C-alpha cells in the first residue's frame, strides 16, 4: 500500500489516501485516472492522473464542477485579473 497526498485543485484542501501497489500491473510508464468523489477530500469532485511511481501528474475538474465555480460571484473586496493587469 502507498499513501499519496491529494490536494483539491479547487479549494486546496488535502488528505492522504491509500492506493494499493497492485493497482499497477502494467508496464512502467502507464498512467491511471482516479476519480475523487464528493466528500472524500472536500465538497468537490475531481479526477487525478497517477503515474507508475505513484506521483500525481495532473488534476482534472469535471464540467459540472466548473459550471458551479463559474456561478460563484467574487466578493467586492476580491481582486479580479483586470485589477492586476490594468
PDB file of N, CA, C and O in Angstrom, chain B, residues numbered from 101:
ATOM      1  N   UNK B 101       0.834  -1.182   0.000  1.00  0.00           N
ATOM      2  CA  UNK B 101       0.000   0.000   0.000  1.00  0.00           C
ATOM      3  C   UNK B 101       0.880   1.248   0.000  1.00  0.00           C
ATOM      4  O   UNK B 101       1.895   1.311   0.695  1.00  0.00           O
ATOM      5  N   UNK B 102       0.475   2.226  -0.785  1.00  0.00           N
ATOM      6  CA  UNK B 102       1.173   3.508  -0.854  1.00  0.00           C
ATOM      7  C   UNK B 102       0.216   4.599  -0.416  1.00  0.00           C
ATOM      8  O   UNK B 102      -0.969   4.562  -0.746  1.00  0.00           O
ATOM      9  N   UNK B 103       0.728   5.569   0.325  1.00  0.00           N
ATOM     10  CA  UNK B 103      -0.066   6.735   0.694  1.00  0.00           C
ATOM     11  C   UNK B 103       0.338   7.884  -0.208  1.00  0.00           C
ATOM     12  O   UNK B 103       1.525   8.164  -0.380  1.00  0.00           O
ATOM     13  N   UNK B 104      -0.658   8.551  -0.787  1.00  0.00           N
ATOM     14  CA  UNK B 104      -0.370   9.721  -1.611  1.00  0.00           C
ATOM     15  C   UNK B 104      -1.173  10.903  -1.076  1.00  0.00           C
ATOM     16  O   UNK B 104      -2.297  10.745  -0.601  1.00  0.00           O
ATOM     17  N   UNK B 105      -0.582  12.073  -1.160  1.00  0.00           N
ATOM     18  CA  UNK B 105      -1.244  13.292  -0.720  1.00  0.00           C
ATOM     19  C   UNK B 105      -2.016  13.869  -1.897  1.00  0.00           C
ATOM     20  O   UNK B 105      -1.434  14.206  -2.928  1.00  0.00           O
ATOM     21  N   UNK B 106      -3.327  13.980  -1.735  1.00  0.00           N
ATOM     22  CA  UNK B 106      -4.191  14.520  -2.778  1.00  0.00           C
ATOM     23  C   UNK B 106      -4.646  15.905  -2.335  1.00  0.00           C
ATOM     24  O   UNK B 106      -5.147  16.077  -1.224  1.00  0.00           O
ATOM     25  N   UNK B 107      -4.466  16.894  -3.215  1.00  0.00           N
ATOM     26  CA  UNK B 107      -4.865  18.271  -2.938  1.00  0.00           C
ATOM     27  C   UNK B 107      -5.959  18.651  -3.928  1.00  0.00           C
ATOM     28  O   UNK B 107      -5.786  18.506  -5.138  1.00  0.00           O
ATOM     29  N   UNK B 108      -7.077  19.135  -3.417  1.00  0.00           N
ATOM     30  CA  UNK B 108      -8.170  19.548  -4.296  1.00  0.00           C
ATOM     31  C   UNK B 108      -7.701  20.715  -5.163  1.00  0.00           C
ATOM     32  O   UNK B 108      -7.191  21.701  -4.631  1.00  0.00           O
ATOM     33  N   UNK B 109      -7.860  20.627  -6.490  1.00  0.00           N
ATOM     34  CA  UNK B 109      -7.423  21.715  -7.369  1.00  0.00           C
ATOM     35  C   UNK B 109      -8.329  22.945  -7.303  1.00  0.00           C
ATOM     36  O   UNK B 109      -8.015  23.976  -7.898  1.00  0.00           O
ATOM     37  N   UNK B 110      -9.447  22.845  -6.587  1.00  0.00           N
ATOM     38  CA  UNK B 110     -10.380  23.965  -6.490  1.00  0.00           C
ATOM     39  C   UNK B 110     -10.196  24.728  -5.177  1.00  0.00           C
ATOM     40  O   UNK B 110     -10.044  25.949  -5.183  1.00  0.00           O
ATOM     41  N   UNK B 111     -10.211  24.002  -4.046  1.00  0.00           N
ATOM     42  CA  UNK B 111     -10.158  24.675  -2.742  1.00  0.00           C
ATOM     43  C   UNK B 111      -8.856  24.435  -1.978  1.00  0.00           C
ATOM     44  O   UNK B 111      -8.662  25.011  -0.908  1.00  0.00           O
ATOM     45  N   UNK B 112      -7.967  23.602  -2.502  1.00  0.00           N
ATOM     46  CA  UNK B 112      -6.658  23.290  -1.912  1.00  0.00           C
ATOM     47  C   UNK B 112      -6.717  22.497  -0.609  1.00  0.00           C
ATOM     48  O   UNK B 112      -5.701  22.386   0.077  1.00  0.00           O
ATOM     49  N   UNK B 113      -7.860  21.949  -0.251  1.00  0.00           N
ATOM     50  CA  UNK B 113      -7.928  21.071   0.910  1.00  0.00           C
ATOM     51  C   UNK B 113      -7.208  19.774   0.553  1.00  0.00           C
ATOM     52  O   UNK B 113      -7.294  19.309  -0.584  1.00  0.00           O
ATOM     53  N   UNK B 114      -6.503  19.191   1.515  1.00  0.00           N
ATOM     54  CA  UNK B 114      -5.717  18.000   1.195  1.00  0.00           C
ATOM     55  C   UNK B 114      -5.996  16.861   2.166  1.00  0.00           C
ATOM     56  O   UNK B 114      -6.478  17.063   3.280  1.00  0.00           O
ATOM     57  N   UNK B 115      -5.675  15.660   1.705  1.00  0.00           N
ATOM     58  CA  UNK B 115      -5.845  14.460   2.512  1.00  0.00           C
ATOM     59  C   UNK B 115      -4.990  13.358   1.902  1.00  0.00           C
ATOM     60  O   UNK B 115      -4.821  13.298   0.684  1.00  0.00           O
ATOM     61  N   UNK B 116      -4.457  12.497   2.739  1.00  0.00           N
ATOM     62  CA  UNK B 116      -3.705  11.340   2.245  1.00  0.00           C
ATOM     63  C   UNK B 116      -4.679  10.197   1.976  1.00  0.00           C
ATOM     64  O   UNK B 116      -5.563   9.906   2.782  1.00  0.00           O
ATOM     65  N   UNK B 117      -4.494   9.558   0.825  1.00  0.00           N
ATOM     66  CA  UNK B 117      -5.306   8.386   0.508  1.00  0.00           C
ATOM     67  C   UNK B 117      -4.373   7.200   0.296  1.00  0.00           C
ATOM     68  O   UNK B 117      -3.212   7.365  -0.080  1.00  0.00           O
ATOM     69  N   UNK B 118      -4.894   6.016   0.541  1.00  0.00           N
ATOM     70  CA  UNK B 118      -4.108   4.789   0.390  1.00  0.00           C
ATOM     71  C   UNK B 118      -4.451   4.155  -0.951  1.00  0.00           C
ATOM     72  O   UNK B 118      -5.619   3.956  -1.285  1.00  0.00           O
ATOM     73  N   UNK B 119      -3.405   3.844  -1.712  1.00  0.00           N
ATOM     74  CA  UNK B 119      -3.568   3.218  -3.025  1.00  0.00           C
ATOM     75  C   UNK B 119      -2.806   1.896  -3.000  1.00  0.00           C
ATOM     76  O   UNK B 119      -1.621   1.880  -2.669  1.00  0.00           O
ATOM     77  N   UNK B 120      -3.461   0.790  -3.342  1.00  0.00           N
ATOM     78  CA  UNK B 120      -2.751  -0.496  -3.351  1.00  0.00           C
ATOM     79  C   UNK B 120      -1.689  -0.532  -4.453  1.00  0.00           C
ATOM     80  O   UNK B 120      -1.934  -0.087  -5.574  1.00  0.00           O
ATOM     81  N   UNK B 121      -0.516  -1.062  -4.125  1.00  0.00           N
ATOM     82  CA  UNK B 121       0.566  -1.142  -5.110  1.00  0.00           C
ATOM     83  C   UNK B 121       0.201  -2.059  -6.270  1.00  0.00           C
ATOM     84  O   UNK B 121       0.732  -1.905  -7.370  1.00  0.00           O
ATOM     85  N   UNK B 122      -0.688  -2.995  -6.041  1.00  0.00           N
ATOM     86  CA  UNK B 122      -1.080  -3.942  -7.094  1.00  0.00           C
ATOM     87  C   UNK B 122      -1.923  -3.289  -8.184  1.00  0.00           C
ATOM     88  O   UNK B 122      -2.250  -3.932  -9.181  1.00  0.00           O
ATOM     89  N   UNK B 123      -2.277  -2.021  -8.004  1.00  0.00           N
ATOM     90  CA  UNK B 123      -3.098  -1.327  -8.995  1.00  0.00           C
ATOM     91  C   UNK B 123      -2.351  -1.189 -10.324  1.00  0.00           C
ATOM     92  O   UNK B 123      -2.969  -1.101 -11.385  1.00  0.00           O
ATOM     93  N   UNK B 124      -1.010  -1.170 -10.255  1.00  0.00           N
ATOM     94  CA  UNK B 124      -0.189  -1.086 -11.465  1.00  0.00           C
ATOM     95  C   UNK B 124       0.425  -2.449 -11.748  1.00  0.00           C
ATOM     96  O   UNK B 124       1.455  -2.805 -11.174  1.00  0.00           O
ATOM     97  N   UNK B 125      -0.197  -3.197 -12.620  1.00  0.00           N
ATOM     98  CA  UNK B 125       0.376  -4.465 -13.057  1.00  0.00           C
ATOM     99  C   UNK B 125       0.784  -4.362 -14.516  1.00  0.00           C
ATOM    100  O   UNK B 125       1.179  -5.347 -15.140  1.00  0.00           O
ATOM    101  N   UNK B 126       0.682  -3.154 -15.043  1.00  0.00           N
ATOM    102  CA  UNK B 126       1.058  -2.915 -16.431  1.00  0.00           C
ATOM    103  C   UNK B 126       2.522  -2.522 -16.489  1.00  0.00           C
ATOM    104  O   UNK B 126       3.165  -2.352 -15.453  1.00  0.00           O
ATOM    105  N   UNK B 127       3.041  -2.380 -17.679  1.00  0.00           N
ATOM    106  CA  UNK B 127       4.441  -2.000 -17.835  1.00  0.00           C
ATOM    107  C   UNK B 127       4.679  -0.573 -17.350  1.00  0.00           C
ATOM    108  O   UNK B 127       3.762   0.247 -17.307  1.00  0.00           O
ATOM    109  N   UNK B 128       5.906  -0.301 -16.995  1.00  0.00           N
ATOM    110  CA  UNK B 128       6.275   1.021 -16.496  1.00  0.00           C
ATOM    111  C   UNK B 128       5.943   2.093 -17.528  1.00  0.00           C
ATOM    112  O   UNK B 128       6.061   1.865 -18.732  1.00  0.00           O
ATOM    113  N   UNK B 129       5.534   3.239 -17.056  1.00  0.00           N
ATOM    114  CA  UNK B 129       5.190   4.335 -17.942  1.00  0.00           C
ATOM    115  C   UNK B 129       3.699   4.535 -18.091  1.00  0.00           C
ATOM    116  O   UNK B 129       3.265   5.469 -18.765  1.00  0.00           O
ATOM    117  N   UNK B 130       2.912   3.681 -17.478  1.00  0.00           N
ATOM    118  CA  UNK B 130       1.466   3.818 -17.612  1.00  0.00           C
ATOM    119  C   UNK B 130       0.917   4.858 -16.634  1.00  0.00           C
ATOM    120  O   UNK B 130       1.531   5.149 -15.608  1.00  0.00           O
ATOM    121  N   UNK B 131      -0.243   5.407 -16.971  1.00  0.00           N
ATOM    122  CA  UNK B 131      -0.951   6.360 -16.124  1.00  0.00           C
ATOM    123  C   UNK B 131      -2.304   5.778 -15.763  1.00  0.00           C
ATOM    124  O   UNK B 131      -2.894   5.019 -16.531  1.00  0.00           O
ATOM    125  N   UNK B 132      -2.786   6.141 -14.592  1.00  0.00           N
ATOM    126  CA  UNK B 132      -4.081   5.673 -14.131  1.00  0.00           C
ATOM    127  C   UNK B 132      -4.906   6.878 -13.716  1.00  0.00           C
ATOM    128  O   UNK B 132      -4.415   7.756 -13.007  1.00  0.00           O
ATOM    129  N   UNK B 133      -6.159   6.925 -14.154  1.00  0.00           N
ATOM    130  CA  UNK B 133      -7.044   8.014 -13.757  1.00  0.00           C
ATOM    131  C   UNK B 133      -7.869   7.559 -12.561  1.00  0.00           C
ATOM    132  O   UNK B 133      -8.544   6.531 -12.616  1.00  0.00           O
ATOM    133  N   UNK B 134      -7.810   8.332 -11.481  1.00  0.00           N
ATOM    134  CA  UNK B 134      -8.619   8.076 -10.294  1.00  0.00           C
ATOM    135  C   UNK B 134      -9.642   9.192 -10.159  1.00  0.00           C
ATOM    136  O   UNK B 134      -9.319  10.362 -10.365  1.00  0.00           O
ATOM    137  N   UNK B 135     -10.863   8.839  -9.817  1.00  0.00           N
ATOM    138  CA  UNK B 135     -11.908   9.833  -9.588  1.00  0.00           C
ATOM    139  C   UNK B 135     -12.086   9.989  -8.082  1.00  0.00           C
ATOM    140  O   UNK B 135     -12.327   9.014  -7.370  1.00  0.00           O
ATOM    141  N   UNK B 136     -11.966  11.221  -7.610  1.00  0.00           N
ATOM    142  CA  UNK B 136     -12.180  11.540  -6.203  1.00  0.00           C
ATOM    143  C   UNK B 136     -13.601  12.086  -6.092  1.00  0.00           C
ATOM    144  O   UNK B 136     -13.910  13.154  -6.620  1.00  0.00           O
ATOM    145  N   UNK B 137     -14.449  11.351  -5.408  1.00  0.00           N
ATOM    146  CA  UNK B 137     -15.861  11.724  -5.270  1.00  0.00           C
ATOM    147  C   UNK B 137     -16.036  12.812  -4.215  1.00  0.00           C
ATOM    148  O   UNK B 137     -15.158  13.037  -3.382  1.00  0.00           O
ATOM    149  N   UNK B 138     -17.185  13.480  -4.267  1.00  0.00           N
ATOM    150  CA  UNK B 138     -17.512  14.499  -3.268  1.00  0.00           C
ATOM    151  C   UNK B 138     -17.409  13.898  -1.872  1.00  0.00           C
ATOM    152  O   UNK B 138     -17.775  12.744  -1.647  1.00  0.00           O
ATOM    153  N   UNK B 139     -16.905  14.699  -0.944  1.00  0.00           N
ATOM    154  CA  UNK B 139     -16.766  14.368   0.476  1.00  0.00           C
ATOM    155  C   UNK B 139     -15.684  13.333   0.779  1.00  0.00           C
ATOM    156  O   UNK B 139     -15.565  12.908   1.928  1.00  0.00           O
ATOM    157  N   UNK B 140     -14.892  12.913  -0.209  1.00  0.00           N
ATOM    158  CA  UNK B 140     -13.738  12.071   0.095  1.00  0.00           C
ATOM    159  C   UNK B 140     -12.571  12.939   0.565  1.00  0.00           C
ATOM    160  O   UNK B 140     -11.833  12.553   1.471  1.00  0.00           O
ATOM    161  N   UNK B 141     -12.407  14.100  -0.048  1.00  0.00           N
ATOM    162  CA  UNK B 141     -11.381  15.067   0.346  1.00  0.00           C
ATOM    163  C   UNK B 141     -12.061  16.349   0.823  1.00  0.00           C
ATOM    164  O   UNK B 141     -11.723  16.894   1.873  1.00  0.00           O
ATOM    165  N   UNK B 142     -13.022  16.815   0.033  1.00  0.00           N
ATOM    166  CA  UNK B 142     -13.750  18.057   0.303  1.00  0.00           C
ATOM    167  C   UNK B 142     -15.110  17.960  -0.387  1.00  0.00           C
ATOM    168  O   UNK B 142     -15.559  16.862  -0.719  1.00  0.00           O
ATOM    169  N   UNK B 143     -15.768  19.098  -0.605  1.00  0.00           N
ATOM    170  CA  UNK B 143     -17.095  19.077  -1.230  1.00  0.00           C
ATOM    171  C   UNK B 143     -17.038  19.019  -2.758  1.00  0.00           C
ATOM    172  O   UNK B 143     -18.082  19.032  -3.410  1.00  0.00           O
ATOM    173  N   UNK B 144     -15.838  18.956  -3.337  1.00  0.00           N
ATOM    174  CA  UNK B 144     -15.697  18.929  -4.794  1.00  0.00           C
ATOM    175  C   UNK B 144     -15.422  17.519  -5.310  1.00  0.00           C
ATOM    176  O   UNK B 144     -14.921  16.658  -4.588  1.00  0.00           O
ATOM    177  N   UNK B 145     -15.764  17.310  -6.578  1.00  0.00           N
ATOM    178  CA  UNK B 145     -15.439  16.063  -7.261  1.00  0.00           C
ATOM    179  C   UNK B 145     -14.444  16.381  -8.361  1.00  0.00           C
ATOM    180  O   UNK B 145     -14.637  17.333  -9.118  1.00  0.00           O
ATOM    181  N   UNK B 146     -13.375  15.591  -8.457  1.00  0.00           N
ATOM    182  CA  UNK B 146     -12.346  15.830  -9.464  1.00  0.00           C
ATOM    183  C   UNK B 146     -11.610  14.533  -9.753  1.00  0.00           C
ATOM    184  O   UNK B 146     -11.765  13.540  -9.042  1.00  0.00           O
ATOM    185  N   UNK B 147     -10.815  14.556 -10.797  1.00  0.00           N
ATOM    186  CA  UNK B 147     -10.014  13.395 -11.159  1.00  0.00           C
ATOM    187  C   UNK B 147      -8.541  13.718 -11.037  1.00  0.00           C
ATOM    188  O   UNK B 147      -8.150  14.883 -10.982  1.00  0.00           O
ATOM    189  N   UNK B 148      -7.729  12.677 -10.996  1.00  0.00           N
ATOM    190  CA  UNK B 148      -6.282  12.870 -10.996  1.00  0.00           C
ATOM    191  C   UNK B 148      -5.629  11.772 -11.813  1.00  0.00           C
ATOM    192  O   UNK B 148      -6.153  10.664 -11.925  1.00  0.00           O
ATOM    193  N   UNK B 149      -4.481  12.094 -12.378  1.00  0.00           N
ATOM    194  CA  UNK B 149      -3.691  11.118 -13.128  1.00  0.00           C
ATOM    195  C   UNK B 149      -2.508  10.708 -12.272  1.00  0.00           C
ATOM    196  O   UNK B 149      -1.705  11.543 -11.857  1.00  0.00           O
ATOM    197  N   UNK B 150      -2.410   9.417 -12.014  1.00  0.00           N
ATOM    198  CA  UNK B 150      -1.364   8.861 -11.167  1.00  0.00           C
ATOM    199  C   UNK B 150      -0.422   8.049 -12.039  1.00  0.00           C
ATOM    200  O   UNK B 150      -0.867   7.223 -12.837  1.00  0.00           O
ATOM    201  N   UNK B 151       0.888   8.280 -11.891  1.00  0.00           N
ATOM    202  CA  UNK B 151       1.829   7.518 -12.710  1.00  0.00           C
ATOM    203  C   UNK B 151       2.309   6.261 -11.987  1.00  0.00           C
ATOM    204  O   UNK B 151       1.932   6.009 -10.843  1.00  0.00           O
ATOM    205  N   UNK B 152       3.131   5.491 -12.657  1.00  0.00           N
ATOM    206  CA  UNK B 152       3.638   4.210 -12.177  1.00  0.00           C
ATOM    207  C   UNK B 152       4.408   4.343 -10.862  1.00  0.00           C
ATOM    208  O   UNK B 152       4.476   3.392 -10.083  1.00  0.00           O
ATOM    209  N   UNK B 153       4.985   5.521 -10.614  1.00  0.00           N
ATOM    210  CA  UNK B 153       5.762   5.766  -9.397  1.00  0.00           C
ATOM    211  C   UNK B 153       4.912   6.393  -8.290  1.00  0.00           C
ATOM    212  O   UNK B 153       5.444   6.876  -7.291  1.00  0.00           O
ATOM    213  N   UNK B 154       3.593   6.382  -8.472  1.00  0.00           N
ATOM    214  CA  UNK B 154       2.634   6.926  -7.517  1.00  0.00           C
ATOM    215  C   UNK B 154       2.804   8.430  -7.317  1.00  0.00           C
ATOM    216  O   UNK B 154       2.616   8.948  -6.216  1.00  0.00           O
ATOM    217  N   UNK B 155       3.159   9.118  -8.391  1.00  0.00           N
ATOM    218  CA  UNK B 155       3.223  10.579  -8.400  1.00  0.00           C
ATOM    219  C   UNK B 155       2.009  11.097  -9.154  1.00  0.00           C
ATOM    220  O   UNK B 155       1.633  10.555 -10.194  1.00  0.00           O
ATOM    221  N   UNK B 156       1.400  12.149  -8.622  1.00  0.00           N
ATOM    222  CA  UNK B 156       0.258  12.750  -9.303  1.00  0.00           C
ATOM    223  C   UNK B 156       0.792  13.619 -10.426  1.00  0.00           C
ATOM    224  O   UNK B 156       1.573  14.539 -10.186  1.00  0.00           O
ATOM    225  N   UNK B 157       0.376  13.332 -11.646  1.00  0.00           N
ATOM    226  CA  UNK B 157       0.843  14.065 -12.828  1.00  0.00           C
ATOM    227  C   UNK B 157      -0.039  15.251 -13.165  1.00  0.00           C
ATOM    228  O   UNK B 157       0.446  16.268 -13.662  1.00  0.00           O
ATOM    229  N   UNK B 158      -1.345  15.128 -12.896  1.00  0.00           N
ATOM    230  CA  UNK B 158      -2.261  16.207 -13.259  1.00  0.00           C
ATOM    231  C   UNK B 158      -3.584  15.998 -12.542  1.00  0.00           C
ATOM    232  O   UNK B 158      -3.920  14.890 -12.123  1.00  0.00           O
ATOM    233  N   UNK B 159      -4.321  17.082 -12.414  1.00  0.00           N
ATOM    234  CA  UNK B 159      -5.678  17.035 -11.869  1.00  0.00           C
ATOM    235  C   UNK B 159      -6.649  17.397 -12.974  1.00  0.00           C
ATOM    236  O   UNK B 159      -6.288  18.088 -13.927  1.00  0.00           O
ATOM    237  N   UNK B 160      -7.875  16.934 -12.846  1.00  0.00           N
ATOM    238  CA  UNK B 160      -8.902  17.201 -13.840  1.00  0.00           C
ATOM    239  C   UNK B 160     -10.191  17.576 -13.115  1.00  0.00           C
ATOM    240  O   UNK B 160     -10.647  16.858 -12.225  1.00  0.00           O
ATOM    241  N   UNK B 161     -10.769  18.706 -13.508  1.00  0.00           N
ATOM    242  CA  UNK B 161     -12.032  19.140 -12.920  1.00  0.00           C
ATOM    243  C   UNK B 161     -13.130  18.845 -13.934  1.00  0.00           C
ATOM    244  O   UNK B 161     -13.023  19.228 -15.099  1.00  0.00           O
ATOM    245  N   UNK B 162     -14.187  18.162 -13.490  1.00  0.00           N
ATOM    246  CA  UNK B 162     -15.250  17.822 -14.437  1.00  0.00           C
ATOM    247  C   UNK B 162     -16.099  19.052 -14.761  1.00  0.00           C
ATOM    248  O   UNK B 162     -16.042  20.060 -14.056  1.00  0.00           O
ATOM    249  N   UNK B 163     -16.869  18.960 -15.810  1.00  0.00           N
ATOM    250  CA  UNK B 163     -17.634  20.100 -16.320  1.00  0.00           C
ATOM    251  C   UNK B 163     -18.667  20.605 -15.316  1.00  0.00           C
ATOM    252  O   UNK B 163     -18.906  21.809 -15.225  1.00  0.00           O
ATOM    253  N   UNK B 164     -19.275  19.701 -14.570  1.00  0.00           N
ATOM    254  CA  UNK B 164     -20.272  20.096 -13.570  1.00  0.00           C
ATOM    255  C   UNK B 164     -19.644  20.988 -12.496  1.00  0.00           C
ATOM    256  O   UNK B 164     -20.231  21.996 -12.102  1.00  0.00           O
ATOM    257  N   UNK B 165     -18.460  20.620 -12.028  1.00  0.00           N
ATOM    258  CA  UNK B 165     -17.762  21.432 -11.027  1.00  0.00           C
ATOM    259  C   UNK B 165     -17.364  22.784 -11.609  1.00  0.00           C
ATOM    260  O   UNK B 165     -17.473  23.807 -10.932  1.00  0.00           O
ATOM    261  N   UNK B 166     -16.905  22.796 -12.860  1.00  0.00           N
ATOM    262  CA  UNK B 166     -16.538  24.063 -13.500  1.00  0.00           C
ATOM    263  C   UNK B 166     -17.733  25.006 -13.580  1.00  0.00           C
ATOM    264  O   UNK B 166     -17.600  26.204 -13.328  1.00  0.00           O
ATOM    265  N   UNK B 167     -18.891  24.474 -13.927  1.00  0.00           N
ATOM    266  CA  UNK B 167     -20.098  25.299 -14.002  1.00  0.00           C
ATOM    267  C   UNK B 167     -20.479  25.849 -12.634  1.00  0.00           C
ATOM    268  O   UNK B 167     -20.916  26.995 -12.528  1.00  0.00           O
ATOM    269  N   UNK B 168     -20.316  25.039 -11.582  1.00  0.00           N
ATOM    270  CA  UNK B 168     -20.610  25.522 -10.226  1.00  0.00           C
ATOM    271  C   UNK B 168     -19.658  26.633  -9.822  1.00  0.00           C
ATOM    272  O   UNK B 168     -20.075  27.603  -9.188  1.00  0.00           O
ATOM    273  N   UNK B 169     -18.383  26.509 -10.179  1.00  0.00           N
ATOM    274  CA  UNK B 169     -17.389  27.533  -9.844  1.00  0.00           C
ATOM    275  C   UNK B 169     -17.708  28.840 -10.561  1.00  0.00           C
ATOM    276  O   UNK B 169     -17.596  29.917  -9.975  1.00  0.00           O
ATOM    277  N   UNK B 170     -18.103  28.746 -11.823  1.00  0.00           N
ATOM    278  CA  UNK B 170     -18.415  29.944 -12.611  1.00  0.00           C
ATOM    279  C   UNK B 170     -19.606  30.698 -12.044  1.00  0.00           C
ATOM    280  O   UNK B 170     -19.698  31.915 -12.210  1.00  0.00           O
ATOM    281  N   UNK B 171     -20.523  29.998 -11.375  1.00  0.00           N
ATOM    282  CA  UNK B 171     -21.714  30.639 -10.822  1.00  0.00           C
ATOM    283  C   UNK B 171     -21.416  31.419  -9.549  1.00  0.00           C
ATOM    284  O   UNK B 171     -22.197  32.289  -9.162  1.00  0.00           O
ATOM    285  N   UNK B 172     -20.305  31.124  -8.895  1.00  0.00           N
ATOM    286  CA  UNK B 172     -19.936  31.840  -7.674  1.00  0.00           C
ATOM    287  C   UNK B 172     -19.349  33.183  -8.070  1.00  0.00           C
ATOM    288  O   UNK B 172     -18.344  33.246  -8.779  1.00  0.00           O
ATOM    289  N   UNK B 173     -19.976  34.250  -7.612  1.00  0.00           N
ATOM    290  CA  UNK B 173     -19.512  35.587  -7.967  1.00  0.00           C
ATOM    291  C   UNK B 173     -18.489  36.062  -6.938  1.00  0.00           C
ATOM    292  O   UNK B 173     -18.652  35.808  -5.745  1.00  0.00           O
ATOM    293  N   UNK B 174     -17.434  36.751  -7.388  1.00  0.00           N
ATOM    294  CA  UNK B 174     -16.435  37.237  -6.437  1.00  0.00           C
ATOM    295  C   UNK B 174     -17.011  38.325  -5.537  1.00  0.00           C
ATOM    296  O   UNK B 174     -17.902  39.072  -5.941  1.00  0.00           O
ATOM    297  N   UNK B 175     -16.493  38.405  -4.320  1.00  0.00           N
ATOM    298  CA  UNK B 175     -16.897  39.464  -3.399  1.00  0.00           C
ATOM    299  C   UNK B 175     -16.259  40.765  -3.864  1.00  0.00           C
ATOM    300  O   UNK B 175     -15.284  40.753  -4.614  1.00  0.00           O
ATOM    301  N   UNK B 176     -16.807  41.873  -3.421  1.00  0.00           N
ATOM    302  CA  UNK B 176     -16.291  43.170  -3.850  1.00  0.00           C
ATOM    303  C   UNK B 176     -14.831  43.365  -3.479  1.00  0.00           C
ATOM    304  O   UNK B 176     -14.081  43.987  -4.231  1.00  0.00           O
ATOM    305  N   UNK B 177     -14.412  42.837  -2.319  1.00  0.00           N
ATOM    306  CA  UNK B 177     -13.033  43.042  -1.896  1.00  0.00           C
ATOM    307  C   UNK B 177     -12.045  42.118  -2.614  1.00  0.00           C
ATOM    308  O   UNK B 177     -10.833  42.301  -2.497  1.00  0.00           O
ATOM    309  N   UNK B 178     -12.554  41.124  -3.357  1.00  0.00           N
ATOM    310  CA  UNK B 178     -11.679  40.235  -4.113  1.00  0.00           C
ATOM    311  C   UNK B 178     -11.146  40.948  -5.351  1.00  0.00           C
ATOM    312  O   UNK B 178     -11.867  41.696  -6.010  1.00  0.00           O
ATOM    313  N   UNK B 179      -9.893  40.709  -5.653  1.00  0.00           N
ATOM    314  CA  UNK B 179      -9.298  41.265  -6.862  1.00  0.00           C
ATOM    315  C   UNK B 179      -9.692  40.423  -8.060  1.00  0.00           C
ATOM    316  O   UNK B 179      -9.875  39.212  -7.945  1.00  0.00           O
ATOM    317  N   UNK B 180      -9.819  41.057  -9.191  1.00  0.00           N
ATOM    318  CA  UNK B 180     -10.029  40.327 -10.434  1.00  0.00           C
ATOM    319  C   UNK B 180      -8.757  40.444 -11.261  1.00  0.00           C
ATOM    320  O   UNK B 180      -7.869  41.225 -10.922  1.00  0.00           O
ATOM    321  N   UNK B 181      -8.662  39.697 -12.313  1.00  0.00           N
ATOM    322  CA  UNK B 181      -7.490  39.750 -13.188  1.00  0.00           C
ATOM    323  C   UNK B 181      -7.332  41.144 -13.791  1.00  0.00           C
ATOM    324  O   UNK B 181      -6.215  41.573 -14.081  1.00  0.00           O
ATOM    325  N   UNK B 182      -8.454  41.856 -13.982  1.00  0.00           N
ATOM    326  CA  UNK B 182      -8.388  43.198 -14.556  1.00  0.00           C
ATOM    327  C   UNK B 182      -7.780  44.196 -13.573  1.00  0.00           C
ATOM    328  O   UNK B 182      -7.118  45.148 -13.987  1.00  0.00           O
ATOM    329  N   UNK B 183      -8.001  43.982 -12.263  1.00  0.00           N
ATOM    330  CA  UNK B 183      -7.393  44.850 -11.253  1.00  0.00           C
ATOM    331  C   UNK B 183      -5.875  44.722 -11.273  1.00  0.00           C
ATOM    332  O   UNK B 183      -5.160  45.698 -11.044  1.00  0.00           O
ATOM    333  N   UNK B 184      -5.398  43.541 -11.542  1.00  0.00           N
ATOM    334  CA  UNK B 184      -3.959  43.286 -11.519  1.00  0.00           C
ATOM    335  C   UNK B 184      -3.297  43.779 -12.800  1.00  0.00           C
ATOM    336  O   UNK B 184      -2.195  44.326 -12.760  1.00  0.00           O
ATOM    337  N   UNK B 185      -3.964  43.590 -13.935  1.00  0.00           N
ATOM    338  CA  UNK B 185      -3.357  43.913 -15.229  1.00  0.00           C
ATOM    339  C   UNK B 185      -3.403  45.398 -15.558  1.00  0.00           C
ATOM    340  O   UNK B 185      -2.510  45.900 -16.241  1.00  0.00           O
ATOM    341  N   UNK B 186      -4.412  46.105 -15.094  1.00  0.00           N
ATOM    342  CA  UNK B 186      -4.580  47.499 -15.518  1.00  0.00           C
ATOM    343  C   UNK B 186      -4.495  48.452 -14.359  1.00  0.00           C
ATOM    344  O   UNK B 186      -4.616  49.663 -14.546  1.00  0.00           O
TER     345      UNK B 186
END
